[in-house]
Amino acid sequence: MRPAEISVDGDPVELVPGQTLAAAMLATGRLALRRTRVGGRPRGLFCGIGACFDCLVVLNGRSGVRACVTEALPGDVVQTQDGVGAAPAAGAR
């Protein structure tokens, strides 16, 4: 059986069941989860509890998803986000 995986910026990333998007990304050595709107400076995991906006990613085409509190599901497509983007609709995945 193949391990479950997601795609991060086009690269396959293996998952551990129950792992967050941020944990899966960090396990590959990725420290920058998004880039700032002004200057394109890298931002990574800061608070780890969904209170800040440093771990925002684009998940399955929706920007503004907090990677630290969102469970990674097999087949998810994640992209590094530029800026903060728009907040996803309530309950959207």
All heavy atoms as an XYZ file, in Angstrom:
654
protein
N       0.850     -1.180      0.000
C       0.000      0.000      0.000
C       0.894      1.241      0.000
O       1.856      1.335      0.754
C      -0.904     -0.005      1.241
C      -1.734      1.235      1.324
S      -3.114      1.259      2.496
C      -2.485      0.661      4.002
N       0.560      2.203     -0.868
C       1.322      3.449     -0.936
C       0.990      4.326      0.266
O      -0.154      4.396      0.686
C       0.969      4.215     -2.199
C       1.527      3.605     -3.453
C       1.214      4.445     -4.636
N       1.595      5.827     -4.376
C       1.494      6.799     -5.242
N       1.011      6.562     -6.421
N       1.852      8.022     -4.937
N       2.003      5.010      0.789
C       1.711      5.940      1.890
C       0.833      7.090      1.384
O       0.880      7.436      0.212
C       3.084      6.456      2.310
C       4.083      5.828      1.427
C       3.391      4.967      0.435
N       0.040      7.642      2.267
C      -0.779      8.796      1.898
C       0.137      9.977      1.670
O       1.168     10.125      2.329
C      -1.777      9.103      3.013
N      -0.240     10.834      0.710
C       0.590     12.006      0.458
C      -0.242     13.176     -0.024
O      -1.374     13.030     -0.456
C       1.715     11.700     -0.535
C       1.293     11.230     -1.887
C       2.488     10.899     -2.781
O       3.477     10.317     -2.316
O       2.395     11.211     -3.970
N       0.370     14.344      0.097
C      -0.178     15.584     -0.424
C       0.848     16.143     -1.405
O       1.969     15.637     -1.499
C      -0.466     16.615      0.697
C       0.822     16.996      1.452
C      -1.543     16.120      1.638
C       0.644     18.116      2.462
N       0.460     17.183     -2.101
C       1.367     17.878     -3.003
C       1.647     19.250     -2.402
O       0.714     19.968     -2.035
C       0.716     18.036     -4.378
O       1.462     18.915     -5.189
N       2.929     19.608     -2.272
C       3.308     20.929     -1.763
C       4.174     21.596     -2.819
O       5.272     21.121     -3.120
C       4.064     20.839     -0.425
C       4.483     22.222      0.037
C       3.207     20.165      0.634
N       3.654     22.657     -3.409
C       4.346     23.362     -4.493
C       4.793     22.386     -5.579
O       5.883     22.488     -6.132
C       5.524     24.172     -3.959
C       5.082     25.348     -3.100
O       3.964     25.850     -3.315
O       5.843     25.755     -2.216
N       3.944     21.392     -5.851
C       4.212     20.426     -6.902
C       5.025     19.213     -6.490
O       5.190     18.278     -7.267
N       5.539     19.204     -5.258
C       6.334     18.077     -4.775
C       5.487     17.155     -3.911
O       4.715     17.626     -3.070
C       7.521     18.566     -3.933
C       8.489     19.430     -4.728
O       8.673     19.161     -5.937
O       9.060     20.360     -4.138
N       5.625     15.830     -4.051
C       4.888     14.904     -3.189
C       5.455     14.913     -1.766
O       6.673     14.961     -1.575
C       5.096     13.540     -3.848
C       6.348     13.687     -4.639
C       6.456     15.126     -5.030
N       4.569     14.923     -0.780
C       4.957     14.923      0.631
C       4.149     13.836      1.328
O       2.919     13.848      1.279
C       4.691     16.303      1.289
C       4.917     16.252      2.784
C       5.551     17.374      0.638
N       4.832     12.890      1.968
C       4.152     11.810      2.682
C       3.510     12.325      3.955
O       4.001     13.265      4.581
C       5.137     10.693      3.016
C       5.542      9.886      1.816
C       6.353      8.658      2.174
O       6.264      8.187      3.331
O       7.057      8.164      1.294
N       2.421     11.662      4.343
C       1.659     12.057      5.531
C       1.688     10.989      6.611
O       1.735      9.806      6.318
C       0.186     12.246      5.175
C      -0.190     13.319      4.199
C      -1.688     13.278      3.978
C       0.238     14.663      4.692
N       1.574     11.444      7.828
C       1.286     10.589      8.976
C      -0.175     10.882      9.311
O      -0.568     12.053      9.363
C       2.199     10.946     10.173
C       1.790     10.191     11.405
C       3.657     10.705      9.813
N      -1.024      9.868      9.505
C      -2.434     10.135      9.801
C      -2.602     11.117     10.960
O      -1.941     11.001     11.988
C      -2.984      8.751     10.166
C      -2.097      7.795      9.438
C      -0.729      8.435      9.470
N      -3.465     12.123     10.763
C      -3.740     13.123     11.782
C      -2.787     14.298     11.779
O      -2.957     15.246     12.536
N      -1.797     14.264     10.924
C      -0.790     15.329     10.860
C      -1.385     16.603     10.258
O      -2.216     16.547      9.357
C       0.357     14.824      9.987
C       1.629     15.588     10.054
C       2.738     14.857      9.296
O       2.497     14.217      8.276
N       3.930     14.938      9.805
N      -0.937     17.752     10.741
C      -1.379     19.016     10.167
C      -0.580     19.306      8.903
O       0.487     18.722      8.662
C      -1.202     20.194     11.142
O       0.196     20.372     11.402
C      -1.983     19.989     12.431
N      -1.095     20.240      8.112
C      -0.360     20.664      6.918
C       1.018     21.182      7.305
O       2.019     20.853      6.662
C      -1.136     21.749      6.182
C      -2.460     21.335      5.556
C      -3.224     22.563      5.075
C      -2.242     20.351      4.425
N       1.091     22.007      8.353
C       2.370     22.572      8.780
C       3.349     21.477      9.190
O       4.529     21.517      8.825
C       2.168     23.558      9.934
N       2.880     20.482      9.925
C       3.763     19.396     10.369
C       4.302     18.616      9.177
O       5.492     18.271      9.135
C       3.027     18.463     11.325
N       3.443     18.347      8.184
C       3.883     17.624      6.995
C       4.930     18.431      6.234
O       5.931     17.886      5.762
C       2.689     17.312      6.098
N       4.714     19.744      6.136
C       5.657     20.604      5.422
C       6.980     20.716      6.179
O       8.050     20.635      5.587
C       5.031     21.970      5.171
C       3.848     21.904      4.206
S       2.926     23.439      4.085
C       4.052     24.415      3.080
N       6.896     20.882      7.483
C       8.111     20.998      8.289
C       8.926     19.705      8.262
O      10.157     19.750      8.288
C       7.772     21.374      9.729
C       7.285     22.804      9.941
C       6.776     22.986     11.366
C       8.366     23.800      9.625
N       8.254     18.566      8.170
C       8.950     17.277      8.135
C       9.823     17.132      6.899
O      10.766     16.345      6.891
C       7.946     16.130      8.217
N       9.538     17.924      5.860
C      10.349     17.885      4.640
C      11.477     18.912      4.688
O      12.233     19.043      3.738
C       9.500     18.166      3.384
O       9.053     19.517      3.401
C       8.335     17.213      3.283
N      11.536     19.679      5.782
C      12.559     20.710      5.900
C      12.113     22.074      5.401
O      12.890     23.017      5.388
N      10.859     22.198      5.005
C      10.345     23.500      4.545
C      10.078     24.377      5.762
O       9.245     24.033      6.588
C       9.040     23.330      3.776
C       9.193     22.600      2.483
C       7.802     22.324      1.899
N       7.884     21.440      0.784
C       8.026     21.831     -0.475
N       8.089     23.119     -0.739
N       8.104     20.956     -1.442
N      10.759     25.478      5.841
C      10.561     26.392      6.963
C       9.652     27.554      6.594
O       8.992     28.115      7.455
C      11.910     26.907      7.466
C      12.871     25.824      7.957
C      14.176     26.457      8.424
C      12.249     24.997      9.054
N       9.621     27.942      5.323
C       8.777     29.047      4.874
C       7.468     28.488      4.341
O       7.458     27.680      3.425
C       9.480     29.859      3.792
N       6.363     28.901      4.953
C       5.041     28.455      4.529
C       4.351     29.500      3.666
O       3.430     29.191      2.921
C       4.175     28.127      5.740
C       4.771     27.109      6.721
C       3.810     26.857      7.866
C       5.130     25.819      6.027
N       4.772     30.753      3.794
C       4.241     31.828      2.954
C       5.300     32.906      2.822
O       6.327     32.871      3.497
C       2.945     32.407      3.515
C       3.134     33.331      4.719
C       1.813     34.031      5.079
N       1.999     34.952      6.171
C       2.216     36.258      6.033
N       2.261     36.800      4.832
N       2.377     37.027      7.080
N       5.042     33.876      1.965
C       5.921     35.024      1.784
C       5.103     36.286      2.022
O       3.911     36.332      1.691
C       6.517     35.044      0.385
C       7.317     33.783      0.112
C       8.606     34.099     -0.576
N       9.471     32.922     -0.545
C      10.593     32.859      0.143
N      10.984     33.864      0.865
N      11.336     31.777      0.111
N       5.740     37.310      2.608
C       5.017     38.544      2.901
C       4.635     39.267      1.623
O       5.299     39.142      0.589
C       5.848     39.489      3.783
O       7.052     39.836      3.095
C       6.160     38.864      5.129
N       3.564     40.030      1.721
C       3.046     40.796      0.587
C       4.051     41.852      0.155
O       4.240     42.095     -1.017
C       1.717     41.412      1.024
C       1.122     42.423      0.125
C      -0.191     42.867      0.688
N       0.005     43.374      2.038
C      -0.771     44.238      2.629
N      -1.832     44.673      2.018
N      -0.530     44.654      3.836
N       4.692     42.496      1.122
C       5.681     43.528      0.821
C       7.071     42.946      1.066
O       7.388     42.527      2.172
C       5.463     44.776      1.720
C       6.539     45.816      1.459
C       4.074     45.342      1.509
N       7.857     42.865      0.038
C       9.223     42.398      0.174
C       9.414     40.904     -0.017
O      10.534     40.433     -0.121
N       8.332     40.124     -0.021
C       8.445     38.694     -0.246
C       9.277     37.954      0.789
O       9.888     36.938      0.500
N       9.265     38.453      2.032
C      10.051     37.807      3.092
C       9.382     36.510      3.548
O       8.161     36.448      3.685
C      10.228     38.779      4.259
C      11.101     39.988      3.892
C      11.293     40.930      5.069
N      10.042     41.427      5.608
C       9.421     42.535      5.200
N       9.920     43.251      4.229
N       8.302     42.917      5.765
N      10.173     35.478      3.804
C       9.601     34.191      4.208
C       9.021     34.228      5.620
O       9.566     34.881      6.512
C      10.785     33.235      4.131
C      11.985     34.096      4.292
C      11.629     35.429      3.716
N       7.922     33.525      5.800
C       7.299     33.365      7.109
C       7.016     31.884      7.319
O       6.620     31.181      6.398
C       5.980     34.143      7.223
C       6.150     35.644      7.216
C       6.872     36.090      8.476
N       7.008     37.516      8.565
C       8.127     38.189      8.305
N       9.208     37.554      7.917
N       8.184     39.491      8.435
N       7.185     31.427      8.541
C       6.955     30.018      8.849
C       6.055     29.870     10.052
O       5.323     30.778     10.418
N       6.139     28.719     10.671
C       5.333     28.436     11.848
C       5.783     29.329     13.000
O       6.969     29.388     13.320
C       5.499     26.962     12.223
C       4.511     26.397     13.210
C       3.090     26.488     12.671
C       4.855     24.961     13.519
N       4.854     30.064     13.606
C       5.195     30.958     14.706
C       4.484     30.525     15.981
O       5.100     30.053     16.909
C       4.847     32.403     14.347
C       5.206     33.397     15.418
C       6.522     33.673     15.707
C       4.222     34.038     16.130
C       6.862     34.575     16.703
C       4.536     34.951     17.119
C       5.859     35.225     17.410
N       3.157     30.634     16.025
C       2.444     30.309     17.262
C       2.052     28.836     17.332
O       1.997     28.257     18.408
C       1.217     31.201     17.422
S      -0.172     30.768     16.345
N       1.732     28.230     16.195
C       1.356     26.830     16.158
C      -0.035     26.518     16.684
O      -0.399     25.345     16.813
N      -0.837     27.552     16.991
C      -2.186     27.312     17.525
C      -3.272     28.071     16.764
O      -4.403     28.161     17.209
C      -2.264     27.660     19.036
C      -1.917     29.120     19.275
C      -1.382     26.733     19.845
C      -2.201     29.598     20.707
N      -2.929     28.634     15.621
C      -3.915     29.310     14.787
C      -4.231     30.730     15.179
O      -5.184     31.309     14.666
N      -3.438     31.332     16.072
C      -3.720     32.693     16.517
C      -3.069     33.755     15.629
O      -3.567     34.865     15.533
C      -3.251     32.888     17.953
N      -1.968     33.413     14.984
C      -1.284     34.391     14.130
C      -1.573     34.056     12.662
O      -2.358     33.177     12.366
C       0.218     34.390     14.409
S       1.123     32.973     13.764
N      -0.951     34.754     11.763
C      -1.187     34.545     10.336
C       0.088     34.178      9.587
O       0.168     34.339      8.381
C      -1.804     35.802      9.716
C      -3.170     36.106     10.250
C      -3.316     36.924     11.358
C      -4.291     35.563      9.666
C      -4.582     37.196     11.866
C      -5.556     35.825     10.173
C      -5.697     36.646     11.275
N       1.085     33.679     10.289
C       2.355     33.377      9.636
C       2.350     32.074      8.853
O       3.174     31.883      7.967
C       3.507     33.368     10.643
C       3.974     34.774     10.975
O       3.657     35.705     10.219
O       4.680     34.935     11.982
N       1.443     31.165      9.110
C       1.461     29.854      8.444
C       0.401     29.718      7.358
O       0.040     28.606      6.990
C       1.304     28.736      9.471
S      -0.341     28.658     10.220
N      -0.074     30.821      6.805
C      -1.125     30.750      5.792
C      -0.612     30.116      4.513
O       0.487     30.403      4.044
C      -1.659     32.148      5.476
C      -2.344     32.873      6.620
C      -2.821     34.246      6.145
C      -3.500     32.070      7.183
N      -1.420     29.216      3.947
C      -1.104     28.547      2.689
C      -2.337     28.573      1.801
O      -3.440     28.904      2.240
C      -0.651     27.082      2.906
C       0.639     27.011      3.702
C      -1.737     26.252      3.565
N      -2.132     28.197      0.552
C      -3.247     27.983     -0.375
C      -3.514     26.485     -0.367
O      -2.629     25.688     -0.677
C      -2.896     28.465     -1.796
C      -4.059     28.200     -2.746
C      -2.527     29.945     -1.791
N      -4.711     26.087      0.019
C      -5.086     24.678      0.111
C      -6.197     24.390     -0.889
O      -7.285     24.978     -0.794
C      -5.562     24.329      1.529
C      -6.122     22.925      1.731
C      -5.068     21.855      1.425
C      -6.656     22.758      3.140
N      -5.910     23.538     -1.837
C      -6.901     23.162     -2.855
C      -7.544     24.385     -3.508
O      -8.747     24.440     -3.725
C      -7.965     22.242     -2.250
C      -7.368     20.979     -1.679
O      -6.405     20.443     -2.214
N      -7.916     20.510     -0.574
N      -6.712     25.416     -3.763
C      -7.170     26.626     -4.440
C      -7.735     27.704     -3.545
O      -8.087     28.780     -4.010
N      -7.823     27.455     -2.249
C      -8.357     28.453     -1.304
C      -7.209     29.047     -0.499
O      -6.485     28.320      0.183
C      -9.360     27.822     -0.348
C     -10.573     27.285     -1.037
C     -11.517     26.663     -0.012
N     -12.505     25.845     -0.649
C     -13.701     26.300     -1.019
N     -14.024     27.544     -0.799
N     -14.554     25.488     -1.606
N      -7.078     30.365     -0.570
C      -5.991     31.022      0.159
C      -6.398     31.321      1.596
O      -7.573     31.256      1.955
C      -5.590     32.323     -0.551
O      -6.660     33.234     -0.552
N      -5.416     31.631      2.416
C      -5.692     32.037      3.792
C      -5.960     30.900      4.751
O      -6.556     31.103      5.811
N      -5.521     29.692      4.439
C      -5.753     28.536      5.300
C      -4.596     28.408      6.289
O      -3.431     28.409      5.893
C      -5.876     27.237      4.469
C      -6.028     26.028      5.366
C      -7.058     27.350      3.509
N      -4.905     28.325      7.572
C      -3.868     28.192      8.604
C      -3.358     26.750      8.630
O      -4.065     25.835      9.045
C      -4.415     28.608      9.966
C      -4.666     30.099     10.031
C      -5.165     30.492     11.399
N      -5.332     31.920     11.441
C      -6.472     32.527     11.729
N      -7.543     31.828     12.028
N      -6.538     33.833     11.742
N      -2.119     26.584      8.212
C      -1.529     25.250      8.083
C      -1.318     24.570      9.426
O      -1.310     23.346      9.503
C      -0.199     25.343      7.332
N      -1.187     25.344     10.494
C      -0.874     24.752     11.800
C      -2.062     24.064     12.450
O      -1.877     23.234     13.338
C      -0.293     25.807     12.743
S      -1.481     27.040     13.299
N      -3.276     24.374     12.021
C      -4.459     23.781     12.642
C      -5.345     23.027     11.641
O      -6.439     22.599     11.989
C      -5.308     24.835     13.401
C      -4.541     25.398     14.581
C      -5.769     25.944     12.468
N      -4.855     22.862     10.409
C      -5.627     22.181      9.377
C      -5.022     20.806      9.123
O      -3.848     20.686      8.781
C      -5.628     22.993      8.066
O      -6.147     24.298      8.337
C      -6.473     22.320      7.011
N      -5.838     19.769      9.313
C      -5.363     18.409      9.093
C      -5.073     18.183      7.613
O      -5.860     18.564      6.750
C      -6.405     17.401      9.568
C      -5.945     15.963      9.437
C      -6.957     14.951      9.950
O      -7.978     15.359     10.533
O      -6.713     13.751      9.766
N      -3.943     17.568      7.342
C      -3.578     17.209      5.974
C      -4.334     15.949      5.579
O      -4.322     14.964      6.314
C      -2.075     16.976      5.884
N      -5.002     15.989      4.446
C      -5.755     14.847      3.949
C      -5.137     14.367      2.642
O      -4.657     15.179      1.845
C      -7.216     15.221      3.723
C      -7.984     15.674      4.961
C      -9.396     16.105      4.585
C      -8.017     14.566      6.003
N      -5.123     13.057      2.424
C      -4.533     12.535      1.198
C      -5.098     13.240     -0.040
O      -6.305     13.460     -0.139
C      -4.928     11.057      1.208
C      -5.121     10.736      2.654
C      -5.693     11.993      3.259
N      -4.205     13.616     -0.928
C      -4.616     14.271     -2.167
C      -4.688     15.779     -2.090
O      -4.889     16.441     -3.117
N      -4.536     16.376     -0.897
C      -4.553     17.837     -0.791
C      -3.453     18.430     -1.658
O      -2.362     17.873     -1.776
C      -4.328     18.291      0.654
C      -5.590     18.266      1.498
O      -6.698     18.174      0.932
O      -5.462     18.344      2.737
N      -3.760     19.603     -2.246
C      -2.780     20.344     -3.039
C      -2.507     21.647     -2.287
O      -3.400     22.470     -2.105
C      -3.310     20.628     -4.458
C      -2.323     21.478     -5.232
C      -3.590     19.318     -5.179
N      -1.267     21.800     -1.832
C      -0.865     22.950     -1.024
C       0.135     23.778     -1.815
O       1.024     23.226     -2.466
C      -0.220     22.492      0.307
C       0.170     23.685      1.165
C      -1.160     21.567      1.055
N      -0.029     25.104     -1.737
C       0.922     26.005     -2.372
C       1.370     27.049     -1.365
O       0.584     27.483     -0.517
C       0.281     26.701     -3.568
C      -0.075     25.756     -4.689
C      -0.878     26.476     -5.744
O      -1.982     26.934     -5.485
N      -0.308     26.568     -6.935
N       2.639     27.438     -1.483
C       3.150     28.537     -0.676
C       2.352     29.782     -1.053
O       2.131     30.051     -2.223
C       4.648     28.760     -0.968
O       5.348     27.544     -0.702
C       5.218     29.875     -0.117
N       1.915     30.536     -0.063
C       1.075     31.708     -0.301
C       1.912     32.977     -0.315
O       2.861     33.107      0.447
C       0.009     31.790      0.783
C      -0.951     32.940      0.573
C      -2.178     32.809      1.441
O      -2.873     31.815      1.383
N      -2.451     33.826      2.229
N       1.539     33.896     -1.192
C       2.146     35.230     -1.208
C       1.189     36.185     -0.518
O       0.030     36.297     -0.920
C       2.415     35.698     -2.638
C       3.551     34.926     -3.286
O       4.530     34.634     -2.586
O       3.462     34.630     -4.483
N       1.650     36.858      0.541
C       0.784     37.757      1.301
C      -0.154     36.987      2.195
O       0.061     35.817      2.482
N      -1.225     37.664      2.648
C      -2.174     36.997      3.542
C      -3.363     36.432      2.814
O      -4.045     35.571      3.327
C      -2.645     37.930      4.693
C      -1.520     38.228      5.640
C      -3.271     39.184      4.173
N      -3.648     36.905      1.613
C      -4.772     36.374      0.840
C      -6.092     36.616      1.517
O      -6.184     37.246      2.570
N      -7.129     36.109      0.921
C      -8.469     36.243      1.479
C      -8.734     35.105      2.442
O      -8.258     33.996      2.254
C      -9.493     36.218      0.347
N      -9.476     35.374      3.479
C      -9.841     34.327      4.432
C     -10.804     33.357      3.768
O     -11.674     33.771      3.014
C     -10.481     34.943      5.671
N     -10.654     32.048      4.006
C     -11.578     31.083      3.417
C     -12.963     31.211      4.041
O     -13.109     31.690      5.168
C     -10.935     29.746      3.761
C     -10.084     30.001      4.946
C      -9.631     31.432      4.845
N     -13.954     30.801      3.298
C     -15.320     30.822      3.813
C     -15.435     29.853      4.986
O     -14.725     28.863      5.051
C     -16.290     30.425      2.704
N     -16.318     30.153      5.910
C     -16.509     29.283      7.083
C     -16.848     27.879      6.642
O     -17.689     27.662      5.780
C     -17.624     29.846      7.958
N     -16.139     26.918      7.208
C     -16.387     25.521      6.907
C     -15.793     25.048      5.589
O     -15.917     23.896      5.233
N     -15.126     25.935      4.856
C     -14.543     25.551      3.573
C     -13.264     24.767      3.783
O     -12.541     24.985      4.728
C     -14.260     26.808      2.732
N     -12.994     23.864      2.894
C     -11.733     23.103      2.945
C     -10.981     23.325      1.681
O     -11.228     23.237      0.619
C     -12.011     21.627      3.182
C     -10.759     20.840      3.049
C     -10.591     19.839      4.167
N      -9.336     19.186      3.907
C      -8.232     19.411      4.594
N      -8.245     20.216      5.600
N      -7.133     18.794      4.311
